[in-house]
Amino acid sequence: MSYPAIGLQSDILHYMPSMISIGGFFFLLTAVLTNSPNLYGMSRGGNYPFVLASLKDRGGDVSKYWYIEWYAWDVDKGELRRGRKQCPAKYKTDKARRAWAGPVVDRLNKLLNEGAHFAAGTDQKEADFFKERVPADVLAALDEILKLNAANFRKKTKGTYQSAVNKLRGFFAYYDIKPMPLARVPDNLGARFTEYMQTVLGNNARTVNNTNNQIKILFNLMDGRGWIDKGKVKTKKLGETDSGKNIAFLPEHQEIIEAWLLANDFDLWVFTRFLYFAFIRPRELAALRFENINLTQRAVMVPGLVSKNKKLQPAAIVEPFRVVLTDHVWPRSGKGRGRVFGKGLTLGGPGVLAENAAYERHRVALAACGLAGLDYTLYSWKHTGVVNAYLAGVDIVSLQQLLRHQHLSTTEVYLKSLGLRVNTLLLNSSW
């Protein structure tokens, strides 16, 4: 009996038939006692011979059916047992068939190398080798499906899906939701997640819809692998009206909330100064350290690890921002090391700032000032700073640098979303 690509040494396999005939009961007993849990639809564990899976492409002839073939040890029969999986008929071309076969062969060979075999006392089918372990809970499943499909996503696209998963993880943490098995996902999960994005994160309608679509796509991918029923997570698309645009504070509203923050939440007031003067995003601020602030060179170095374009970039320290840093931030720096905002949004405090802490505190401030329901969010400070800088005469090229935009067109689009880019010289013209 000879097989290619044997998973054990050939001399051991050579003597396997005689070992079976003499000690067959020993092998059967070992299989019963040492079988690991049937996580993949078959047993794993133990040193069993096997033949690695390979694609049988029929000499490249796409008019014939192609299949994957492998051999795994059958404990009851005491011999290698052949398994085959035919390529689905929908894959018509050479390229499509090889693209399908690659991941299947890799997964099979991983299982075989881990000791996959047909267990004793069972009637397992070859198809059982393709049944995957279903991750224990929703978040683990989302992480796993992202990992499995990483090769199919562009780098930027993968980051977008990861951000959506991170939002859902934040939702679970915010409401202290325990690990939730896929089989027990409630029907209202999508509705509650939507509410969380609107009220806690302050996301506009377009952002909420995009995030929900990304999560639904990942759940559809799970359905394709048999992990969950299709359509389990239901969401209602929100109307994307003008309220979904970037909203800056009206001057009188800016004055009201700034006065409230100075009197009631000073640390949040300092946090908003970074957005207003330096246009540093909340996520970037959560990771900012005192070492990143250079008052001599008048720059805050935003680490590439958290910056939007993943590059180390300087955010300019304009004069009023320098006063804030000198008078309020630097005195809290201790030895000039550590995070600028620690746990609980504490300026110069220990620990790590939670993703939602600043958003939640700002929501409370808006409500206290009677500004809830006006579409203002934490990001409104950045938008307001840009509007006021533009109205103060800062040109678009300078704004591009201050905003750390790679392309001028990005700044153009952003200004238009704020209702700007009107040529102020035309306002004095007449005809």
Secondary structure by P-SEA (a helix, b strand, c coil): cccccccccaaaaaaaaaaaaacaaaaaaaaaacccccccccccccbbbbbbbbbbcccccccccccccbbbbbccccbbbbbbbccccccccaaaaaaaaaaaaaaaaaaaaacccccccccccccccccccccccaaaaaaaaaaaacccccaaaaaaaaaaaaaaaaaaaaaccccccccccccaaaaaaaaaaaccccccaaaaaaaaaaaaaaaaaaaaacccccccbbbbbcccccccccccccaaaaaaaaaaaaaccaaaaaaaaaaacccccaaaaaacccccccccccbbbccccccccccbbbbbbcaaaaaaaaccccccccccccccccccccccccccccccaaaaaaaaaaaaacccccccccaaaaaaaaaaaaaacccaaaaaaaaccccaaaaaaaaaaaccccccccccccc
